[in-house]
Amino acid sequence: MEKSNTIYLKTVVGCFIIFFFFEMIAGLGITYLNISILMATGFARICDIVGIIGLLFYSGTSLSSIGILKNKFWQGIQLGIIWSCGFGAICLIIAIGLFFWGINPFSLIHSTMLDSWIIFISYLLVGCVIGPIGEEFIFRGIVYSYFRQWGTITAIGLSTAIFIMFHSLSAGLPITQIIGGILFAMAFEQSKLLVTPIIIHIIGNTCIFLLSISTHFFKVALTLN
């Protein structure tokens, strides 16, 4: 039987059933088994990825429908790096502008203190690698691909809105999620390869994480002086 290249509503519904199921399992593990939030989150995201791939195979949907193409894997990585460098350059220009405007750009970054190398590596693996891969499978691979039938703007807007809704947000405007959601969707639209937004998401999360660590040590150094 020939596989479909279209993401249907039932696939989106199935995707979120998988997501909520493993979120529930992770929550139970945290509550009753004292599993760390990082370990539970990593487990949930890995299960999301496996579950979505299984759902696509079960429904007769090709992996190419969510932008997974074996023969263009390296091309997707290269495009992800190019997009990341371009966006990084824009962020650098903005940071320099803020500095000359009298605003310390590092003061806008939440500083993070980690107690051990194990926690550091766990954050790096889950928050910077496993998490972004799982989220891109869901929000760009499935959600964006489904809404794409109503046009690029609609798909970018709705997939970004849902991406924001599924993140725990503090008070105020979720700037990081808004910019990230739009950027990842635009990169996916341009490349048609899921690995492209995955690479951008991984690099972006890693840079934010390392900057938050650096900002903490910078603030500590200032207090000691």
N, C-alpha and C positions, 0 to 999 in steps of 0.2 A: 504494500500500500504506500502511495506517495505521501510524504509528510507535508503538512501545511506550513506556510510561511507567515501565517496570520495569528496574532494574539487575540483571542476572543475573551468576552467578559467572564466566561466560566473559568478560564485560566487565571484571570486576575483574582477572582473570588477564591479559587483554590490556593493561589499564592498567599493570600492574606490569612486563610485558614491555617496553612502551614506555619506562617509567621506567628500568629497568636498562640497556636498550640505549643510551639517550642518556647515562646516567651513565658507561657504559663508553667511549663516544665522547669525552665530556668528559675522562675520566681519561687517555685516550690523547693527547688534545690537550695536556694539562698536562705529561705525561711526555715526549713526543717532539717537540712543537712549541713548548714553553716558553710556552704560552698561560697567562695569569694565571688563578688559581682563580676570581676574580670573573667574568671573561669567560666561562670554561667553564661555570660554574654558571648564569649568565644564559642562555647558549645552550641548556643542557640543559632549563631550566625553560620557556623559550619553546617548544621542541620538544615538551615534555610536554603543554603546553596544546593546541598544534596537533594533536598525535597523538591526544589524548583526544577532541577534537571530531571528528576524522576517524574514529576508532573508533566513536563513537556514530552518526555518519551511516552508516557502512558496515554496522553491525549493525541498522540500522533503529530506533534508540532516539532518542526525542525529547530535545532539550536541556532540556526542562522536567523530565525525570526527575532531573536534578542541580540543579534550582532556577534555571535560566536562563530568565527570562521577560522579554521585551523591554518589555512594557507595565507592568512593575513594577520597572524598573531604578532609577528615582529613589527609589521607596519603599524599596528595599533599601539604597540609600546613606544615606537619612535614618535608617533603623533602625540601621544600622551606626554612625553618628555618635552616636545616642542610647545604644546599648550601650556604646560607647567612653567617653562622658562619665560614665555610671554607674559603670563599672569604674574609671575614672580617679579618681573621687571616693572610691571605697572605698580605692584605693591611697594616696591623699593622707591619708585618715583614719588608715590603718595607719602611714604614715610619721611623722605627727605623734605618734601613740602611741608609736612606737619612740624618737622624739626625747626625749619626756618620760620614757621609761623609762631613758634614759641611753645609748641606742644611736644612733649616727649612721647614718641610713638610706643616705646616700651611700657609706658604707664597704662596703655590701653590693653596690654596683654595680661591675662590672669596668670600669676606665677604659681607653679606647682612644685611641691616638695615630696620626694619619694624616699621611703625609709630604707630600701635595700635594692640591690641589683636585680633580684628576682622580680620585684614589683616593677622595676624599670623595664625589664625585658618583657614582662607580661603586658604592660601598657603598650609597648612597641608592637608586639605581635597582634594583640586584640584590637587596640584602638587605631593602629596605623596600617594594619594589613588585613586581618580577618574581617574586621568590621566594615571597612570600605568595600571589600569584595562582595560581602553579603548584601550591603545596602545598594550597590550598583546593580546587582542581579534583580533586586526587587523594584527599585524606584526608576531606574533607566531601562533595564532589560525588559521587565514586565509592564510596569505602569506607563512609562513614556511610550513604549511600542504600541500599547493599546490605544492611548489617546492620540497617537500620531495620525490616525485616520481622519481626524477633524482639523488637521493642520498643525504646523510647527508651533505657532504662538500658543494655541490651546494646549498642546502637549507639554510645552515648556512650563506654562503657567500652572496647569493642574498637577503635573508631576512634582514641581517644586513645592506647591502648596501642601501636597500629601507628605512629601519629604520633611517639611518643616513640622507638620502635625505629629509625626512619629519620633521626633526628638524631644527629650526633656529640656524644656526651655526655662531660663531664668527670666526675671522681670525685664521688660524692655523689648525693643525691636530685635528679632533674631537675624541680625545682619549676616553673620557667618553662614547660617543655613540658607538664607535667601541668595546670597552671592554664589555659594557652593552649588545649590540646586540648579540655578540658571546656567552656571559655567559647565557643570557636568552634562546637562541636557544639550547645551549648544555643541559641546565637543562630540557627544554621541550622534547628534544630528549631522554634523559635518563629516564625521569619519564612518558612520554606520557600523562601528566596531565597539563592542562593549568594553574591550580591554583598554580603550583610550580613556574614558572617564574613570575607570578603575585605577589606572596609573596616576592620573591627576589627583584623584581622591587620596591615594596612598601617599603621594609626595606632599600634598597639602596638609594632611593630618600629621605627617611626620615633622614637617617644618613648624607647624603650630605647637606640637608637643615639645620639640627641642627648644623652641624659643621660650616656652613657658618655664622649662627647666632652667635655661640660661638666665631668664629674668629673675628667677628666685635667687640664684647665686649672686647675681649682680646687685640685688637689693641687700642681700646679707653682707656683701663686701662693702657697700656704702655705709651700713650701720656700724661695721667694725672700724671704719675709718673716721 
